[in-house]
């Protein structure tokens, strides 16, 4: 879908390392605003937090990497894990490898000289989406 915005098809791939793509606001801004109004801000934030905590718990159980994101009510909808040395040699390109082999989109920022794998579940992801994505990554990282 991002190719509709790009002069070259590689635009999305080049920009992917800067963050994860948040496509719905580009395609459906009006619908997105209505969605927020309909559900209410508190509900949206509560549900994003619930999905984030679910992603953290499932990833820790299924993959077992160290998390660097504190579990706190003051944290946003991101959870990051330290990528083991075996995989961290790929650097930022690991996110492309993960996406290519699993179809799962993640971010791989570097923080304090450590490569991280960052999950960012959104309101439109249901718990099953999160579990399926992490299951695909678990199989890939074996």
N, C-alpha and C positions, 0 to 999 in steps of 0.2 A: 504493500500500500504506500510506502514512503516514496516510491519511485514517482508518484504523481507530483511530488514537491521538488524533485531533484532534476537537475539538468543532466546529470550522469547517474546511472543506476548504482554506482558505488557510493553515493553520498551517504546513505543510511549506514552502510558498513563502516565508513570512515568516522562518522559521528558517534557510532555506538560506544566507543571507548570513553567518551566524555560522560555518559550516563545511560540509563536504560531509557528506552523509548516510551513516551507517554502519548500514544497516538490519538485516543478518543477526543481530547480537547481540540485537536486540529480538524478532525473530520466532523465533529458533532458538538460544537461549542454550545449551541442553543439547547440541544438535548441534554448535555452535561449539566448546564445550569438548572434546567428544569428538574433533573434527577436530584441534584443537591437540595433544591427547594422542597421537592416532594418528600424526601426522606428526612431532611433536617440535618444540620451540621453536626449535632451531637451524635446522631445515629451513624452518620458516615464515619466520623472519627472513631467511634466505638467499634464499628465493624472492621475498619482497617486495623485497629489495634488488635482485635481478636484474631484476624488473619495473620498478622505479623507474629504474634505469640505462638500461634499454631505452627507457622513455618519454622520458627526457632526450635520448638519442641520436636517436630518431626525430623528436621535436619540433624539435630543433636543425636536423636535416637538412631536414625538410619545411616548417617554418614560419620558422625562422631567428631567432627573437627572442633577445635577450640573457638568459642565465640568471643568477640571483642566488644560486642554491643551490650551495654548493661540492660538488664530487665528492669525497667523503671516506668512509672506512669508518665514521666516527663520526656520520654524518648519518642522519636517520630517513627514512621512506618518503614524503617530500614533495619535489617539485622545482618551483621557481617561476621564471617568466619575466616580464620587464618588458613590459607591454602598451604598444604604440606609441601615440603621441598621438592618432592617428585614432580609435582605439577607447577610449582611456582616458577620454575625455570622458563616457562612459556611467557611469563609476564602478562601484559594486557591482552595478548593474543589468545589467552586461555578462554576469554569470553566468546571469541569467535569459534574456537574448537568445541566448547560446550554447546553453543547454539547449533553448530553444524551437525553434531552427533546426537543431540537429544531434542532439539527444537525448543529448548528452554533458554530464555533470555535472562541473563544476570549481568551484573557489573563486576569489574575486577579492579577496584582502586588500590593504590599503594598507600599504606598508612604506617608511619614510623618504620620505614624500610621493610614492611611485610606486605606481601600480596594478599589481598582479601577477596573473598567471594561474597558479594552483597546480594541479598534477596530483598525485594521490595513488593510484597503483595499489595494489590489494590482492591478497591471495593468490588470491582467486577470479577475478581477471582473468587471462586467458591473454595471451600476447604478441600474438596476432591481435586480441583485444579492443582492446588499446592502439593497435595500428596502425590499425584501423578508426576508432577515436575521433579520432585525430590526423588521419587523412585527411579525415574529415568537417569538422574544424575548419579544415584547410588550405583546403578548398573554400569554406567560409564566410568566411574572412578575406581571400580574393582580392578 
